[in-house]
Amino acid sequence: MSLHLSIVMPAYNEEECIHEVVETWVDLLTRQFPTENTRLIVINDGSKDRTGAILDSLKPKYPTKLEVVHTPNGGHGNAVVRGYRHAVALGSEYVFQTDSDDQFVTDDFAKLWAKRHESHFILGYRQIRFDAPARLVITRILKFSLFLIYGTYIKDSNIPFRLINGAYLKKLLEQLPDPTPFAPNIFLAVMARKAGQKTFDIPIVHKERLTGTVSILRWKLIKVCIQSFRELAEFRLDLGAKVKALKAVDVKQPVKL
């Protein structure tokens, strides 16, 4: 079985909003793709609250549209990669990734979808970002690190609002460092940019978080920044070979409509 579109959504301790978020994205799939085979894949990353139970209660309501994967807690990055690999294994033509914290609006999905024939890898960017100060600091440091290490400027390299050609994503994942980096979405964005993908500037809405808690606390900030910088610096040595492998990918080139 192959899928036209898979939506990958990691979830951790989102019991206050997960029901509404799942229903909103399943509704988008039902309305926008009434005749296509599509699926929302939610990776429950070892949630300690009722997130898993709520997801399981929703499965009978959406038997063909919702798939729930329960895993031990491994962090957001590991959950995202697990979701990507699952979507690729299902033969997804396109893979869209977003988060479960209800900070994005489904209407913005159409902005990326409209560009799917122009690029294998499409990123939005948060025009106004409503996040905790710690996350905003990390974002600034990572943006500076990418420019310093790779000479690459990406407005929002780690944004969980991205659309990727499924065959291209499969090749990207093959080039991803092992073990999985703290923020794998950044590595995917860097590789795609260096390999010639340039659709990284679609403005989207980012809402204030009204439920749940931020997973990165202040005391972890310095550790996270050091870890991410080290991983990015080490990856620099392998980037050339990985980009070369991506450029050799036999994926049908998108055609502008």
Backbone as CSV, one residue per row, in Angstrom:
resi,resn,N_x,N_y,N_z,CA_x,CA_y,CA_z,C_x,C_y,C_z
1,MET,0.837,-1.191,0.000,0.000,0.000,0.000,0.874,1.244,0.000
2,SER,0.549,2.191,-0.878,1.271,3.455,-0.903,0.314,4.582,-0.514
3,LEU,0.891,5.664,-0.045,0.100,6.809,0.406,0.441,8.034,-0.431
4,HIS,-0.560,8.831,-0.733,-0.316,10.085,-1.437,0.373,11.079,-0.512
5,LEU,-0.083,11.137,0.735,0.464,12.078,1.713,0.404,11.487,3.101
6,SER,1.496,11.590,3.833,1.525,11.261,5.258,1.872,12.523,6.038
7,ILE,1.172,12.744,7.126,1.512,13.822,8.059,2.156,13.184,9.281
8,VAL,3.378,13.572,9.593,4.116,13.038,10.735,4.027,14.035,11.884
9,MET,3.589,13.541,13.045,3.362,14.428,14.188,3.861,13.776,15.478
10,PRO,5.004,14.224,16.027,5.433,13.733,17.336,4.566,14.346,18.434
11,ALA,4.375,13.596,19.515,3.549,14.099,20.615,4.143,13.678,21.948
12,TYR,4.222,14.629,22.868,4.706,14.328,24.214,3.947,15.187,25.221
13,ASN,3.200,14.541,26.086,2.449,15.222,27.155,1.592,16.377,26.622
14,GLU,0.719,16.052,25.678,-0.162,17.065,25.086,-1.637,16.719,25.320
15,GLU,-1.947,16.184,26.499,-3.309,15.732,26.759,-4.351,16.853,26.658
16,GLU,-3.929,18.082,26.890,-4.890,19.186,26.878,-5.336,19.590,25.484
17,CYS,-4.541,19.273,24.465,-4.900,19.723,23.122,-4.850,18.639,22.059
18,ILE,-4.335,17.447,22.382,-4.089,16.452,21.338,-5.367,16.031,20.622
19,HIS,-6.473,15.945,21.326,-7.743,15.554,20.703,-8.114,16.542,19.603
20,GLU,-8.078,17.820,19.924,-8.444,18.855,18.954,-7.445,18.907,17.794
21,VAL,-6.155,18.800,18.095,-5.138,18.874,17.048,-5.295,17.725,16.055
22,VAL,-5.482,16.516,16.555,-5.661,15.365,15.674,-6.896,15.539,14.799
23,GLU,-7.986,15.941,15.392,-9.216,16.104,14.616,-9.068,17.190,13.555
24,THR,-8.345,18.247,13.871,-8.151,19.338,12.914,-7.363,18.872,11.699
25,TRP,-6.287,18.116,11.926,-5.454,17.673,10.807,-6.103,16.531,10.027
26,VAL,-6.824,15.652,10.705,-7.562,14.610,9.986,-8.650,15.246,9.122
27,ASP,-9.274,16.288,9.635,-10.291,17.000,8.855,-9.683,17.599,7.589
28,LEU,-8.460,18.137,7.706,-7.790,18.669,6.515,-7.570,17.568,5.480
29,LEU,-7.106,16.414,5.927,-6.885,15.311,5.000,-8.179,14.889,4.320
30,THR,-9.252,14.830,5.090,-10.541,14.390,4.555,-11.100,15.383,3.549
31,ARG,-10.977,16.675,3.867,-11.530,17.713,2.983,-10.686,17.914,1.736
32,GLN,-9.371,17.998,1.915,-8.511,18.359,0.786,-8.181,17.167,-0.110
33,PHE,-8.239,15.950,0.450,-7.891,14.764,-0.333,-8.983,13.702,-0.204
34,PRO,-10.190,14.012,-0.645,-11.322,13.087,-0.438,-11.171,11.746,-1.143
35,THR,-10.402,11.695,-2.224,-10.265,10.451,-2.977,-8.864,9.855,-2.885
36,GLU,-7.970,10.502,-2.154,-6.585,10.039,-2.058,-6.362,9.239,-0.769
37,ASN,-5.358,8.368,-0.810,-4.973,7.590,0.357,-3.993,8.415,1.186
38,THR,-4.438,8.920,2.322,-3.615,9.788,3.169,-3.688,9.309,4.615
39,ARG,-2.729,9.783,5.425,-2.714,9.311,6.812,-1.994,10.302,7.717
40,LEU,-2.507,10.424,8.944,-1.840,11.163,10.011,-1.148,10.143,10.903
41,ILE,0.171,10.237,11.000,0.964,9.328,11.823,1.426,10.085,13.062
42,VAL,0.901,9.716,14.220,1.274,10.375,15.469,2.227,9.467,16.240
43,ILE,3.393,9.992,16.554,4.386,9.252,17.345,4.262,9.709,18.795
44,ASN,3.674,8.870,19.636,3.569,9.187,21.057,4.894,8.853,21.726
45,ASP,5.664,9.902,22.040,7.031,9.756,22.514,7.078,9.520,24.025
46,GLY,6.477,8.409,24.469,6.532,8.042,25.877,5.857,9.040,26.800
47,SER,4.746,9.610,26.360,4.041,10.603,27.191,3.686,10.030,28.559
48,LYS,3.798,10.874,29.589,3.516,10.450,30.952,2.098,10.824,31.387
49,ASP,1.401,11.580,30.556,0.029,11.957,30.885,-0.939,11.083,30.074
50,ARG,-2.126,11.596,29.749,-3.150,10.814,29.069,-3.064,10.922,27.544
51,THR,-1.987,11.473,27.019,-1.866,11.634,25.570,-2.057,10.309,24.832
52,GLY,-1.359,9.263,25.269,-1.459,7.971,24.606,-2.865,7.407,24.639
53,ALA,-3.511,7.512,25.794,-4.873,6.980,25.925,-5.849,7.739,25.027
54,ILE,-5.686,9.045,24.942,-6.564,9.850,24.091,-6.364,9.478,22.625
55,LEU,-5.124,9.293,22.221,-4.837,8.904,20.844,-5.472,7.554,20.523
56,ASP,-5.355,6.608,21.447,-5.947,5.287,21.219,-7.466,5.369,21.126
57,SER,-8.062,6.282,21.887,-9.521,6.426,21.844,-10.000,7.022,20.529
58,LEU,-9.097,7.725,19.835,-9.468,8.349,18.560,-9.312,7.399,17.375
59,LYS,-8.532,6.355,17.527,-8.256,5.457,16.394,-9.520,4.825,15.798
60,PRO,-10.468,4.347,16.619,-11.678,3.765,16.019,-12.503,4.784,15.223
61,LYS,-12.391,6.051,15.571,-13.135,7.100,14.867,-12.542,7.365,13.495
62,TYR,-11.220,7.175,13.353,-10.541,7.431,12.078,-9.691,6.210,11.687
63,PRO,-10.316,5.083,11.422,-9.558,3.841,11.206,-8.628,3.858,10.004
64,THR,-8.952,4.645,8.996,-8.099,4.681,7.796,-7.229,5.926,7.722
65,LYS,-7.444,6.877,8.616,-6.733,8.153,8.536,-5.722,8.367,9.659
66,LEU,-5.893,7.677,10.775,-5.036,7.917,11.937,-4.257,6.659,12.293
67,GLU,-2.953,6.815,12.431,-2.097,5.731,12.915,-1.311,6.259,14.113
68,VAL,-1.333,5.508,15.189,-0.644,5.900,16.419,0.490,4.920,16.686
69,VAL,1.686,5.464,16.893,2.863,4.646,17.202,3.347,5.034,18.589
70,HIS,3.317,4.090,19.517,3.774,4.347,20.887,5.234,3.924,21.017
71,THR,6.064,4.815,21.520,7.486,4.516,21.694,7.948,4.980,23.078
72,PRO,9.040,4.400,23.598,9.642,4.953,24.815,10.126,6.367,24.531
73,ASN,10.218,7.177,25.565,10.641,8.557,25.367,12.080,8.623,24.883
74,GLY,12.257,9.248,23.705,13.596,9.383,23.144,13.894,10.795,22.718
75,GLY,12.957,11.706,22.989,13.142,13.090,22.600,12.478,13.400,21.276
76,HIS,12.242,14.696,21.052,11.523,15.144,19.859,12.213,14.706,18.572
77,GLY,13.534,14.863,18.515,14.263,14.525,17.299,14.111,13.068,16.909
78,ASN,14.263,12.180,17.871,14.102,10.752,17.601,12.682,10.419,17.167
79,ALA,11.705,11.081,17.782,10.309,10.832,17.412,10.039,11.279,15.978
80,VAL,10.589,12.425,15.599,10.407,12.922,14.235,11.002,11.947,13.221
81,VAL,12.232,11.506,13.469,12.896,10.589,12.533,12.154,9.258,12.460
82,ARG,11.683,8.776,13.591,10.905,7.537,13.585,9.652,7.708,12.725
83,GLY,8.998,8.859,12.854,7.819,9.128,12.039,8.152,9.210,10.557
84,TYR,9.271,9.871,10.236,9.704,9.952,8.840,9.950,8.559,8.260
85,ARG,10.667,7.741,9.004,10.989,6.406,8.498,9.722,5.577,8.308
86,HIS,8.781,5.752,9.206,7.515,5.032,9.092,6.755,5.481,7.840
87,ALA,6.721,6.779,7.603,6.027,7.314,6.427,6.686,6.832,5.140
88,VAL,8.006,6.813,5.124,8.736,6.338,3.944,8.469,4.856,3.717
89,ALA,8.439,4.067,4.789,8.183,2.630,4.668,6.787,2.358,4.110
90,LEU,5.854,3.275,4.333,4.496,3.129,3.814,4.394,3.569,2.359
91,GLY,5.497,4.014,1.783,5.490,4.427,0.389,4.833,5.767,0.147
92,SER,4.984,6.697,1.075,4.343,8.015,0.963,4.955,8.830,-0.168
93,GLU,4.110,9.347,-1.032,4.593,10.199,-2.120,5.089,11.528,-1.584
94,TYR,4.369,12.058,-0.595,4.767,13.288,0.082,4.666,13.077,1.583
95,VAL,5.567,13.739,2.328,5.550,13.671,3.785,5.550,15.097,4.326
96,PHE,4.582,15.391,5.156,4.490,16.695,5.813,4.712,16.480,7.300
97,GLN,5.506,17.358,7.928,5.743,17.236,9.363,5.300,18.483,10.096
98,THR,4.573,18.266,11.177,4.175,19.363,12.048,4.176,18.862,13.481
99,ASP,3.968,19.758,14.442,3.967,19.384,15.845,2.541,19.297,16.389
100,SER,2.434,18.772,17.601,1.125,18.490,18.197,0.718,19.512,19.251
101,ASP,1.447,20.631,19.344,1.208,21.575,20.436,0.222,22.686,20.089
102,ASP,-0.447,22.554,18.945,-1.487,23.491,18.532,-0.958,24.918,18.346
103,GLN,0.238,25.049,17.791,0.804,26.372,17.537,0.804,26.736,16.051
104,PHE,0.242,25.849,15.214,0.159,26.115,13.780,-1.285,26.009,13.310
105,VAL,-1.569,26.584,12.152,-2.923,26.527,11.600,-2.892,25.692,10.316
106,THR,-3.912,24.876,10.134,-3.938,23.981,8.978,-4.063,24.735,7.659
107,ASP,-4.627,25.928,7.677,-4.785,26.688,6.429,-3.442,26.940,5.748
108,ASP,-2.366,27.052,6.539,-1.059,27.342,5.962,-0.466,26.152,5.213
109,PHE,-1.011,24.969,5.445,-0.530,23.795,4.716,-0.644,24.018,3.201
110,ALA,-1.706,24.669,2.775,-1.936,24.882,1.338,-0.816,25.688,0.693
111,LYS,-0.172,26.573,1.471,0.915,27.379,0.922,2.091,26.494,0.504
112,LEU,2.389,25.487,1.309,3.482,24.577,0.980,3.056,23.601,-0.111
113,TRP,1.836,23.106,-0.008,1.344,22.120,-0.971,1.341,22.696,-2.393
114,ALA,1.063,23.972,-2.516,1.033,24.610,-3.834,2.403,24.633,-4.500
115,LYS,3.474,24.472,-3.695,4.841,24.522,-4.222,5.442,23.133,-4.466
116,ARG,4.653,22.081,-4.290,5.207,20.723,-4.299,5.828,20.323,-5.631
117,HIS,5.423,20.965,-6.736,6.000,20.638,-8.035,7.250,21.475,-8.336
118,GLU,7.593,22.363,-7.436,8.737,23.239,-7.663,9.967,22.813,-6.876
119,SER,9.779,21.999,-5.851,10.904,21.638,-4.998,10.624,20.314,-4.299
120,HIS,11.692,19.548,-4.036,11.563,18.303,-3.282,11.458,18.575,-1.786
121,PHE,11.892,19.754,-1.344,12.012,20.056,0.078,11.525,21.484,0.300
122,ILE,10.459,21.648,1.083,9.818,22.954,1.237,9.669,23.286,2.720
123,LEU,10.147,24.457,3.110,10.063,24.911,4.495,9.208,26.166,4.608
124,GLY,8.423,26.236,5.672,7.823,27.500,6.051,8.772,28.222,6.990
125,TYR,8.392,29.413,7.393,9.118,30.075,8.483,8.141,30.901,9.306
126,ARG,8.398,30.942,10.603,7.508,31.634,11.525,7.792,33.129,11.476
127,GLN,6.836,33.898,10.898,7.026,35.350,10.786,7.160,35.987,12.160
128,ILE,6.248,35.647,13.044,6.297,36.089,14.436,6.263,34.825,15.280
129,ARG,7.300,34.592,16.052,7.414,33.333,16.782,7.023,33.514,18.241
130,PHE,6.041,32.714,18.665,5.581,32.741,20.050,6.125,31.509,20.770
131,ASP,7.297,31.670,21.364,7.933,30.580,22.085,8.572,31.110,23.357
132,ALA,8.915,30.179,24.238,9.595,30.552,25.472,10.946,31.184,25.141
133,PRO,11.431,32.094,25.989,12.720,32.750,25.740,13.858,31.766,25.480
134,ALA,13.872,30.632,26.189,14.944,29.651,25.999,14.970,29.143,24.565
135,ARG,13.810,28.864,24.003,13.754,28.372,22.623,14.184,29.454,21.638
136,LEU,13.828,30.690,21.916,14.214,31.784,21.024,15.737,31.971,21.029
137,VAL,16.348,31.805,22.198,17.808,31.904,22.295,18.463,30.790,21.485
138,ILE,17.947,29.563,21.634,18.487,28.426,20.884,18.393,28.686,19.387
139,THR,17.259,29.226,18.951,17.062,29.500,17.531,18.102,30.471,17.002
140,ARG,18.363,31.535,17.745,19.357,32.532,17.308,20.763,31.915,17.247
141,ILE,21.091,31.123,18.249,22.415,30.494,18.276,22.573,29.526,17.112
142,LEU,21.542,28.734,16.844,21.621,27.774,15.754,21.708,28.469,14.394
143,LYS,20.970,29.555,14.239,21.012,30.292,12.971,22.425,30.849,12.744
144,PHE,23.035,31.378,13.799,24.409,31.873,13.696,25.375,30.721,13.424
145,SER,25.146,29.574,14.075,26.026,28.414,13.897,25.993,27.920,12.461
146,LEU,24.810,27.885,11.852,24.697,27.425,10.467,25.471,28.342,9.525
147,PHE,25.373,29.628,9.774,26.087,30.573,8.915,27.596,30.458,9.134
148,LEU,28.005,30.309,10.398,29.432,30.222,10.721,30.056,28.944,10.165
149,ILE,29.367,27.822,10.323,29.934,26.521,9.956,29.772,26.216,8.474
150,TYR,28.585,26.547,7.926,28.275,26.136,6.557,28.175,27.289,5.566
151,GLY,28.215,28.533,6.057,28.014,29.659,5.159,26.621,29.673,4.578
152,THR,25.666,29.136,5.322,24.294,28.977,4.852,23.332,29.731,5.759
153,TYR,22.455,30.514,5.139,21.429,31.205,5.921,20.072,30.583,5.628
154,ILE,19.444,30.055,6.676,18.097,29.503,6.572,17.254,30.184,7.636
155,LYS,16.148,30.784,7.228,15.351,31.583,8.161,14.880,30.790,9.370
156,ASP,14.440,29.552,9.147,13.833,28.772,10.232,14.141,27.292,10.003
157,SER,15.401,26.912,10.180,15.871,25.586,9.765,15.237,24.436,10.535
158,ASN,14.756,24.694,11.736,14.219,23.616,12.573,12.698,23.629,12.640
159,ILE,12.055,24.400,11.794,10.615,24.556,11.886,9.882,23.232,11.655
160,PRO,8.921,22.897,12.515,8.117,21.696,12.298,6.918,22.010,11.404
161,PHE,7.202,22.504,10.228,6.164,22.788,9.238,6.841,22.704,7.885
162,ARG,6.986,21.462,7.378,7.781,21.201,6.190,7.136,20.110,5.349
163,LEU,7.286,20.238,4.039,6.750,19.264,3.091,7.904,18.721,2.266
164,ILE,8.030,17.397,2.219,9.168,16.762,1.559,8.679,15.665,0.620
165,ASN,9.237,15.638,-0.566,8.995,14.532,-1.478,9.436,13.231,-0.812
166,GLY,8.583,12.199,-0.828,8.867,10.972,-0.098,10.143,10.276,-0.539
167,ALA,10.379,10.202,-1.853,11.595,9.553,-2.348,12.834,10.348,-1.957
168,TYR,12.712,11.676,-1.969,13.836,12.523,-1.579,14.105,12.395,-0.076
169,LEU,13.039,12.312,0.707,13.201,12.139,2.148,13.918,10.825,2.457
170,LYS,13.585,9.783,1.721,14.257,8.499,1.926,15.764,8.648,1.761
171,LYS,16.187,9.376,0.737,17.612,9.582,0.505,18.227,10.486,1.564
172,LEU,17.493,11.491,2.001,17.982,12.359,3.072,18.238,11.565,4.349
173,LEU,17.292,10.690,4.695,17.433,9.903,5.918,18.629,8.964,5.852
174,GLU,18.956,8.499,4.647,20.121,7.637,4.486,21.421,8.395,4.773
175,GLN,21.384,9.714,4.624,22.574,10.537,4.847,22.614,11.137,6.252
176,LEU,21.563,10.938,7.021,21.495,11.521,8.365,22.491,10.834,9.293
177,PRO,23.197,11.598,10.123,24.164,10.986,11.051,23.499,9.982,11.987
178,ASP,24.279,9.018,12.420,23.827,8.012,13.385,24.805,8.020,14.559
179,PRO,24.348,8.192,15.798,22.954,8.283,16.227,22.280,9.581,15.805
180,THR,20.963,9.593,15.902,20.176,10.742,15.482,20.592,11.995,16.243
181,PRO,20.862,13.092,15.534,21.239,14.353,16.207,20.094,14.885,17.072
182,PHE,20.430,15.817,17.950,19.412,16.419,18.807,18.302,17.062,17.981
183,ALA,18.663,17.746,16.897,17.683,18.431,16.050,17.861,17.968,14.598
184,PRO,17.378,16.784,14.246,17.608,16.242,12.903,17.014,17.084,11.780
185,ASN,15.934,17.809,12.065,15.337,18.637,11.021,16.310,19.695,10.501
186,ILE,17.216,20.165,11.353,18.219,21.140,10.917,19.168,20.484,9.910
187,PHE,19.600,19.279,10.199,20.527,18.572,9.311,19.862,18.296,7.956
188,LEU,18.592,17.921,7.969,17.878,17.682,6.714,17.795,18.969,5.904
189,ALA,17.537,20.092,6.584,17.433,21.375,5.891,18.770,21.793,5.289
190,VAL,19.842,21.604,6.030,21.172,21.971,5.532,21.532,21.135,4.308
191,MET,21.313,19.827,4.383,21.643,18.956,3.255,20.817,19.318,2.027
192,ALA,19.529,19.564,2.236,18.661,19.907,1.106,19.084,21.232,0.480
193,ARG,19.410,22.208,1.310,19.856,23.514,0.810,21.143,23.375,-0.001
194,LYS,22.116,22.672,0.546,23.394,22.504,-0.135,23.264,21.677,-1.412
195,ALA,22.232,20.831,-1.470,22.019,19.998,-2.651,21.170,20.693,-3.711
196,GLY,20.783,21.954,-3.441,20.111,22.732,-4.469,18.656,23.046,-4.251
197,GLN,18.067,22.570,-3.156,16.667,22.902,-2.872,16.618,24.305,-2.243
198,LYS,15.713,25.149,-2.723,15.758,26.559,-2.310,14.436,27.135,-1.832
199,THR,13.405,26.310,-1.674,12.110,26.832,-1.242,12.026,26.776,0.273
200,PHE,12.586,27.808,0.914,12.718,27.819,2.369,12.105,29.077,3.007
201,ASP,11.230,29.745,2.315,10.841,31.071,2.793,9.345,31.346,2.693
202,ILE,8.513,30.358,3.012,7.066,30.547,2.963,6.581,30.988,4.340
203,PRO,6.046,32.188,4.462,5.616,32.683,5.775,4.367,31.971,6.280
204,ILE,4.405,31.559,7.542,3.252,30.905,8.146,2.973,31.509,9.524
205,VAL,1.781,31.223,10.009,1.338,31.730,11.312,1.843,30.816,12.422
206,HIS,2.326,31.413,13.492,2.723,30.665,14.687,1.952,31.236,15.859
207,LYS,1.196,30.381,16.550,0.331,30.833,17.643,1.021,30.667,18.997
208,GLU,0.551,31.405,19.960,1.052,31.255,21.320,0.626,29.911,21.884
209,ARG,1.519,29.270,22.604,1.207,27.982,23.221,0.307,28.207,24.425
210,LEU,-0.857,27.556,24.416,-1.835,27.747,25.486,-1.946,26.547,26.412
211,THR,-1.373,25.409,26.027,-1.462,24.193,26.831,-0.089,23.540,26.931
212,GLY,0.032,22.562,27.830,1.271,21.796,27.942,2.409,22.612,28.529
213,THR,3.603,22.025,28.487,4.794,22.675,29.014,5.937,22.542,28.019
214,VAL,6.874,23.474,28.070,8.036,23.442,27.199,8.975,22.337,27.673
215,SER,9.435,21.496,26.740,10.257,20.344,27.125,11.692,20.722,27.470
216,ILE,12.187,21.847,26.920,13.551,22.289,27.217,13.492,23.368,28.291
217,LEU,13.960,23.057,29.470,13.947,24.005,30.567,15.211,24.853,30.537
218,ARG,15.191,25.944,31.291,16.303,26.893,31.238,17.639,26.238,31.573
219,TRP,17.617,25.341,32.548,18.899,24.764,32.977,19.510,23.859,31.916
220,LYS,18.707,23.433,30.932,19.228,22.597,29.857,19.731,23.415,28.670
221,LEU,19.491,24.708,28.691,19.763,25.547,27.529,21.225,25.479,27.084
222,ILE,22.154,25.692,28.008,23.573,25.703,27.647,23.998,24.340,27.111
223,LYS,23.544,23.277,27.756,23.900,21.926,27.327,23.393,21.652,25.907
224,VAL,22.162,22.055,25.625,21.572,21.834,24.308,22.331,22.609,23.240
225,CYS,22.656,23.848,23.521,23.377,24.677,22.553,24.755,24.092,22.240
226,ILE,25.479,23.667,23.281,26.815,23.083,23.079,26.709,21.791,22.270
227,GLN,25.747,20.954,22.621,25.571,19.689,21.908,25.254,19.922,20.434
228,SER,24.336,20.842,20.162,23.943,21.113,18.782,25.097,21.681,17.978
229,PHE,25.848,22.609,18.559,26.986,23.192,17.847,28.029,22.120,17.530
230,ARG,28.302,21.245,18.492,29.284,20.181,18.278,28.831,19.241,17.161
231,GLU,27.565,18.857,17.176,27.043,17.950,16.152,27.115,18.588,14.770
232,LEU,26.778,19.858,14.681,26.832,20.552,13.394,28.274,20.674,12.897
233,ALA,29.201,20.965,13.800,30.599,21.107,13.412,31.167,19.776,12.924
234,GLU,30.841,18.691,13.617,31.323,17.369,13.215,30.739,16.955,11.868
235,PHE,29.498,17.329,11.622,28.823,16.959,10.371,29.439,17.683,9.181
236,ARG,30.075,18.811,9.431,30.676,19.600,8.352,31.689,18.781,7.562
237,LEU,32.390,17.888,8.225,33.418,17.090,7.567,32.826,16.105,6.559
238,ASP,31.583,15.686,6.790,30.947,14.688,5.933,29.978,15.296,4.928
239,LEU,29.735,16.588,5.038,28.662,17.198,4.250,28.886,17.063,2.747
240,GLY,30.123,17.260,2.280,30.385,17.213,0.848,29.965,15.903,0.218
241,ALA,30.338,14.796,0.852,29.998,13.476,0.319,28.496,13.240,0.363
242,LYS,27.857,13.729,1.405,26.417,13.524,1.537,25.646,14.341,0.501
243,VAL,26.085,15.548,0.246,25.433,16.374,-0.769,25.620,15.756,-2.151
244,LYS,26.802,15.229,-2.406,27.062,14.565,-3.681,26.119,13.382,-3.880
245,ALA,25.894,12.614,-2.809,24.984,11.481,-2.885,23.556,11.939,-3.153
246,LEU,23.163,13.066,-2.549,21.814,13.586,-2.760,21.625,14.079,-4.185
247,LYS,22.636,14.709,-4.740,22.527,15.220,-6.106,22.419,14.088,-7.120
248,ALA,22.849,12.900,-6.713,22.767,11.748,-7.609,21.441,11.000,-7.471
249,VAL,20.562,11.498,-6.596,19.291,10.827,-6.355,18.439,10.827,-7.621
250,ASP,17.897,9.673,-7.939,17.046,9.538,-9.120,15.586,9.776,-8.729
251,VAL,15.281,11.043,-8.440,13.913,11.444,-8.126,13.424,12.299,-9.276
252,LYS,12.228,12.035,-9.736,11.677,12.807,-10.846,11.694,14.284,-10.503
253,GLN,12.341,15.074,-11.345,12.464,16.493,-11.078,11.100,17.170,-11.090
254,PRO,10.819,18.032,-10.102,9.528,18.718,-10.084,9.391,19.637,-11.282
255,VAL,8.189,19.754,-11.762,7.908,20.595,-12.919,7.013,21.739,-12.488
256,LYS,7.424,22.957,-12.765,6.627,24.119,-12.408,5.359,24.140,-13.265
257,LEU,4.242,24.336,-12.582,2.966,24.379,-13.277,2.607,25.808,-13.680
